[in-house]
Structures are given as C-alpha cells and as structure tokens.
Amino acid sequence: MEMDWDKLRVFHAVAEAGSFTHAGERLNLSQSAVSRQISSLEESLDVPLFHRHARGLILTEQGELLLKTAQSVLDQLARAEILLTESKEKVRGPLKVTTTVGLGSIWLTPRIRKFLDLYPEVELSLLIDDSELDLGMREADIAIRVTTPRQPDLVQRHLMAIRFHIYASREYLQRRGTPQTLGDLDKHDLVIYGTASKPPIPNINWIMTVGDPTPGSRRAALRVNNQYAILQAVCSGLGLAALPDYIVQDSDNLVVVLPDVQGPTADAYFVYAEELRHSKRVAAFRDFLLQEVAGTKF
C-alpha cells in the first residue's frame, strides 16, 4: 500500500489541532472534507486512528504510531526545503544549537550577539542542557559537546581542549585558609556536581579523589547538577570547586588553589548531522566559533 501524502498532511494537522474543524481552518478545507480524508486514510490502513468524542478527538495507539512517523517525515521535508532554498548570497533561516550548561550559559551566550550582528537573518535557538540531544532525530542542528558523539552519521570537528583547576573565592580563603597540599582538601568544604543527572564530562568530581585520600575523608558541602550554579556557589564563599579555566577567567573574586594540580582535560567538539554538511548556516556558525575559540584561554 502506498501512503497518500496529502492524507498524511491532513492527518498530522488533525492530530495537532484535536478536531476536524480546527484542522480545516489551518488547511483552508471544510470540516467535512477533512473528515472524509481521515476516514479514507483509516479505511486504506484498516485501523482506527482517532477515538471520536463529543469534546474532540483522541489518538488511538495506531494513531500515535502514525503521528510519530508523520512528524519525522514532515521534519525531513521541511529541512530539505530549507537546504534547497538557502540563499547563495546570504546566510539565513533557522539554526538550533545545543550545548552544555557551562559552555552555553557562561561562554557561548555572551558571544551570540556578535554572531547575529554578522548574520541577522539567522533565527538562532540555543538549547542549554547537560544531557545529549539526538541530532539524528533533529532535536538540534548543531551540538557543542564535551564528549565524542556516539551516534552514527555525525560530522565532528575538534573545537578546544578545556582544562580544569581548583578555585575558591578570596573571602573563603581568608576565612578558612589556603590549602597548601592535596591532603589539606580533606579539611575544606567542597562543591561538586550532583549525581542526579549525567555530568557534562566524565570524572567531573575528580576533586574528591585527587591525591588518593582516605575514603570518606572529604566533605561535599553542596552537590548541584549545574556548572553555572557551582560557579555561583564558589563565588559566594561556600567552598572549593574544580572548575574549567574559561569559566572563571573574567572573575576577579576567584583564585586558583594548588595551581600545579590540574584535573582531566575535556575535549569539546562541534557536531552536526551529515545531511547538513553543505549548510551555509552550519558553516557560518562553525567558522564563528573557531574565531572565538582562538581568542579564549581554555
């Protein structure tokens, strides 16, 4: 059986609108025409797609399955249309970028104005989240990740190596003293990444184990699953934390502790789906990031 794309488009509109009438308004079709299209689709598939109720329509289990397929197909068609119609002279159109909380909120967001000044016709969306979004399922166009991608069919470009040191506020060190050895960390309050969600890099809580302390000898005064929040806690004088160097480079309040002690280096990658290899928006954002990375101490 061949799928009728017109009927699939009508089905998607009905599923989104929840009624034949509202879907018809979106499609500029009569309520009866929409109803006939759905009935015809159900007959051709030999399954019910909606439960009909006085208050509206509810998808059946089969309808839910078809909606996922329809959404995927329509997303791919929309992306193909954007790529095919992309201007030869201008970089324009939607661009969805995902990255970690630390990189996104502290390093990337303050630089976005410069990018949009260069490319004002790009409709940019930032998705700041330490979890990995699925580029293959079009949850984002570009990812800036601090781990190598596990998904197949993704293009990756190394952006930077991120280095970590231990930091504290001047006020905290005046109050509690400055650690002189790794063993001194046992006597201080530490702020670490919480275990409730996946951390942005492996071994992010290395401050708890560096120097091979006696198990349980170090105290986590605060666990929080957000690097920006860890930075704020350290700035407030709560304790010591292992932070990426770029995150503190503009802070006059923070001081590096045990400067010869460096944590594991994390490599950040610029990642996108193979099908976007020739996208002017992706290329423009990549080149912009490479210029910004060159001017940042990581």
Secondary structure, 3 states (H helix, E strand, C coil): CCCCHHHHHHHHHHHHHCCHHHHHHHHCCCHHHHHHHHHHHHHHHCCCCEEEECCEEEECHHHHHHHHHHHHHHHHHHHHHHHHHCCCCCCCEEEEEEECHHHHHHHHHHHHHHHHHHCCCEEEEEEECCCCCCCCCCCCCEEEECCCCCCCCEEEEEEEEECEEEEEEHHHHHHHCCCCCHHHHHHCEEEECCCCCCCCCCCCCHHHCCCCCCCCCCEEEEECCCHHHHHHHHHCCCCEEEEEHHHHCCCCCEEEECCCCCCCCEEEEEEEEHHHCCCHHHHHHHHHHHHHHHCCCC
